Amino acid sequence: MSGLSRTDVEHVAHLARLGLTDAELSLLEGQLNHILEQYMKLAELDTDAIEPTAQTIELENILREDVVVASFPVEEVLRNAPATAGGYVVSPPLLGEDSGR
């Protein structure tokens, strides 16, 4: 596989809408070609005996125990609300006065 040319790098930069200077294009050309060279080395490895993986380390969810605890009494919650009506907390309309309700 041949490396990327300066024209290739300019084209990709244009597609990505990157305004790169000549120095940046030269640097990027070298870096991208180095990455491709490293990939070609990896592609030479015999991986037939290696099982495909999507994750290299085991993942485990760390969850706390689900413990039931007493909630605040409704009266205490309503006492802390700025506005209430009929045993519920009242909030201002989200979409203005005429919110389709």
Buried (B, 14 or more C-beta within 10 A) or exposed (E): EEEBEEEBBBEBBEEEEEEBEEEEBEEBBEEBBEEEEEEEEEEEEEEEEEEEEEEEEEEEEEEEEEEEEEEEEEEEEBEEEEEEEEEEEEEEEEEEEEEEE
